[in-house]
Amino acid sequence: MDISTETIDHLAHLARLEFKGAEKAGIKADLEKIIGFMDKLREIDTKDVEPLIFMSDEVNRLREDIPQITVTHEEALRNAPKKDSDYFRIPKVLDK
C-alpha cells in the first residue's frame, strides 16, 4: 500500500506531531513497512486456529487477604507536615 504525504500530514495532525523533510520520508517508509507486515499476516490461514486467551498455563497463586492493622492512626499522623486532630491537612486543590 502506498502512503501519500497527505496521509502522513493527517496522521501527524491527529497525533499533534510535526514532521519535516527527511523525518517525513522516514515515517512514510516505516508506515509502509508496518502495513506490508500486516498484509503478510492477512495471508496466513487462521481458520482452524483457536484464539489465544492466556499466554501461559500458569495460575496466579495469591495469598489470603487477612486484614491487619499495620500502622496505627497516631503513627500515620506523626510524620504529617500539617495535621488537624485526626486528619491530614493539605492545601486547597479545587476552587468553588
Secondary structure as the mmCIF struct_conf table of DSSP 4:
data_model
#
loop_
_struct_conf.conf_type_id
_struct_conf.id
_struct_conf.beg_label_comp_id
_struct_conf.beg_label_asym_id
_struct_conf.beg_label_seq_id
_struct_conf.end_label_comp_id
_struct_conf.end_label_asym_id
_struct_conf.end_label_seq_id
HELX_RH_AL_P HELX_RH_AL_P1 THR A 5 LEU A 14
TURN_TY1_P TURN_TY1_P1 ALA A 15 ARG A 16
TURN_TY1_P TURN_TY1_P2 GLY A 21 GLY A 21
HELX_RH_AL_P HELX_RH_AL_P2 ALA A 22 ARG A 42
TURN_TY1_P TURN_TY1_P3 GLU A 43 GLU A 43
BEND BEND1 ILE A 44 ILE A 44
TURN_TY1_P TURN_TY1_P4 LYS A 47 ASP A 48
HELX_LH_PP_P HELX_LH_PP_P1 VAL A 49 LEU A 52
BEND BEND2 MET A 55 ASP A 57
HELX_LH_PP_P HELX_LH_PP_P2 LEU A 62 GLU A 64
BEND BEND3 VAL A 71 VAL A 71
HELX_RH_AL_P HELX_RH_AL_P3 HIS A 73 ARG A 78
TURN_TY1_P TURN_TY1_P5 ASN A 79 ASN A 79
BEND BEND4 PRO A 81 LYS A 82
STRN STRN1 LYS A 83 ASP A 84
TURN_TY1_P TURN_TY1_P6 SER A 85 ASP A 86
STRN STRN2 TYR A 87 PHE A 88
#
